Amino acid sequence: MDWINAGIDGLLKLYFAAFSWAPPLAGLAVLSAIIGVAMLWVFGKTSDQKRMKLVKRKVYASLLELRVFSDEPAVSWRAQKALFGANFRYMGLALMPALWMAVPMILLIIHLESFYARAPLAVGREAIVTMGMAPGWDARSPVPVVTAPAGVEIAGPPVRVEAAREISWRIVPRADVSGQLVFRVGGTEIARGIEAGRTQRYVAGRNVRSLLASVWDPAQPRIASDAVEWIEVEYPEAAPSAFGVRLNWLVWFFAISVLAALVLRKRFGVVI
Amino acid sequence: MSGRMPSLVAAGVCALLTACSHAPTHASGKRMIVLGIDGMDPQFLEAHWSSLPNLNRLRTEGDFKPLATTIPPQSPVAWSTVTTGMDPGGHGIFDFVHRNPSTRTPISSMAEVTAPARTLTIGPYLLPLSSGGVKTMRAGRAFWQTLGERGVHATVIRMPANFPAVDCEQESLSGMGTPDLRGTARTYTFFTDDPAENRKEVSGGEVVKVKLERGRAWLRVEGPPNTLRKDRAATSVTVIADVDPVADVARIELGGQRAVLHRGEWSDWFHGSFPLISGLKSASGIFRIYLQQAHPYLRLYVSPINIDPADPALPISTPASFSRTLNDAVGPFYTEGIAEETGAYRAGLFSRAEFLTQSKKVLSDSLRLYRRELDSFQDGLLFYYFSSVDQNAHMLWGRYDDDLLEIYKIIDGAVGEAMQKAGQDTKLVILSDHGFARFDRAVHINTFLMQNGFLQLDDPKNVGDQELFAHVDWGRTVAYAVGLNGVYLNMEGREDGGIVPAVDRQIILDRIAARLKEFKDPATGENVVDTVYFSDTAFQGKNLKYAPDIIVGFRRGYRASWQTALGAVPKDTVEDNTQAWIGDHCMAAHLVPGVILSNRKIAASDPGLADIATTILGEFGIKNGPGMIGRSVF
């Protein structure tokens, strides 16, 4: 899993770097459009296009029937039933391509979170770094020693949260930073990235220890210590904007990819 | 003034959506900046000119004069006069607290809430079918309404007694009188597991005992009463406080928001969403948390829940979106009418240093808003109100002058910024509503009335701090006191069960006035009262529905007790003021004037607060409206 994560991240970093000259939304828009076209292609290849065409005709016919015979309850009722059945069949037909696309899309979205979902920490603004400890942790045991990169201040001692098996530090970035926080836990050193500044960039989510958890939090190397389950920096949410409209990146992603698929469906000869 | 003032304001949280039509105003070409600095005192300025370079330069290059205040010299009264150009007899506000004439219970003088007239009951819910409302109790037109009608743009930030913000075309943000989200004047919560702390109700707030399990405490932070429920159960959010087992540090969490606080640190703003109908409707509030200590016992302060300027549940601005615009520009800010935490200081929960830190945070918030407004000011009028001098003077006056001077210096810096912005072509006016004096002796006016035979208890032994006239025998009582300067007759036909016939009114008033003038402090033999005013003759306006029959003008050093304000009858007439609230101004008006400074010469020899609205309108070529009694000071 580690090398899959590293591979996907590596490719996306290359792509992100190619758009480093432009606002984040530009790269996201192009990527979303490409993904939209890719989804369209997969949909075309993995769905029963003939049956889908028939079902869609049935839907249109039922809608027309409803409109024309709106004053005849029996006909309207029959049309409603047919419409419902056709919709159900359409969903059934769309299930197979959805299953084909689900895994790569989920993986892609998880990886894209590091590029578009989180903003770097604001310089001068406090943030919290939390370490999740493994079961059996003694809250009165000495706290791990943290070394911060230049430009990041550790503001006072951490708080050990016994009820949640967590340790939280308060940090304050004092300058633009792209560096590593290093935690010494027992004899092991654990490093995790930290980003602060105004420019949107790759901002990793949690470091995790378990292989399974690394599917959902793939952006950092897995933790080597048995004493620690995860480490997280609480980054602010990024919201790419265009023309004064600021939206969650997923809204842009799905809107643009769906739009691209709709616009190009006839050119690709795909019924969706 | 702090203290809890139960009200129905929260009733409006769910039902109220006010509309305000906003026609664009055109540029007038003229510019004027007015800074209202509550409580800035002429004598304090005179003693500290060398430390206040901007105010001093304004004085030497422009002008400086005492500014006559209102009768009584209380902020809501005085600023209502500034707003309308009327005396209290015109705008109808006579105190922080009025009384319901029929029940004699204290009510807010500034705003009134009406619940929806028609509702629909669905299970435990009570859905409004007609709109409720919050309305200001102040009569008269605000000067910025008049400016708007004449096409002059005005921005008015935090004008006291302007809640709800008057419907108008201008940009305004409400000030003193704006409730917290609970609908009270302000209510903080102090959470602790300290066994030595056994109080529940304290000045301006409440103490809640908590239990820590594995270092964790679940803190129920109360929001507004749910007026969409039949039982009006209080809404709440749960804050989790995790205390380190050894170090003096805690982690505070609400939803996805977290803060790590060390001993003596303040959090940034937390946003709380108080559910009214689960998943469908909620009221949005913001609050700050202060960790006084984590060990040996947790002592944690949660500020009053401020109405969220980004999503206001009540009408705190015009246009309604203006508070959101400000929030977007400068981040969340205090929206409650008076945000300085005098209550926790009075209750002994805060030290003076803690109070000063908190009040400087309030001032810092205010300065962010101020600078935003100053930067964007182009044309017309900018009015900005600062509360910090007043609130700090209440706690520091005469004993901690150096601390108070620090606040004056910050304000002096703000004045300097306004002077720079104003330059030569913009008229700049700095004014205060009243000055200050020591508050050494607390006067129990109801006890004085009792000792002079004007007020009777059911049993003379029932003297004490019980409020709301708990033991007063209304069948034998001629007069009573509510608020900080007011004495009311128990009038037949006005008060429920009142006994004073109209024909005897003036005789009794004269008798009470004579006794008040003879009133000696039992400890010192000094006169307690300087001036006695009759509302009938003290004001030009005749809007006297809520006016006290007598307004007591105390000598410097004396003020009505807190117990008097809420209708208690303690044992003694005068006692030492042992509270942290050591400065005040609710005395004879001529003893506590405010100030006016300008970058122009002030022509008026004895300017007063009623002149300010006239002066502002006059600057834009507008004459006095109906009921306005002032003249331009220039």
HADDOCK unambig.tbl for C-alpha pairs under 7 A between the chains (distance, minus, plus):
assign (segid A and resid 140 and name CA) (segid B and resid 245 and name CA) 6.47 0.50 0.50
assign (segid A and resid 159 and name CA) (segid B and resid 244 and name CA) 5.01 0.50 0.50
assign (segid A and resid 159 and name CA) (segid B and resid 249 and name CA) 5.87 0.50 0.50
assign (segid A and resid 159 and name CA) (segid B and resid 250 and name CA) 5.86 0.50 0.50
assign (segid A and resid 159 and name CA) (segid B and resid 251 and name CA) 6.44 0.50 0.50
assign (segid A and resid 160 and name CA) (segid B and resid 244 and name CA) 4.92 0.50 0.50
assign (segid A and resid 161 and name CA) (segid B and resid 242 and name CA) 5.78 0.50 0.50
assign (segid A and resid 161 and name CA) (segid B and resid 243 and name CA) 6.80 0.50 0.50
assign (segid A and resid 161 and name CA) (segid B and resid 244 and name CA) 6.20 0.50 0.50
assign (segid A and resid 162 and name CA) (segid B and resid 214 and name CA) 6.02 0.50 0.50
assign (segid A and resid 162 and name CA) (segid B and resid 215 and name CA) 6.45 0.50 0.50
assign (segid A and resid 163 and name CA) (segid B and resid 214 and name CA) 5.64 0.50 0.50
assign (segid A and resid 163 and name CA) (segid B and resid 215 and name CA) 6.82 0.50 0.50
assign (segid A and resid 163 and name CA) (segid B and resid 216 and name CA) 6.47 0.50 0.50
assign (segid A and resid 170 and name CA) (segid B and resid 260 and name CA) 6.04 0.50 0.50
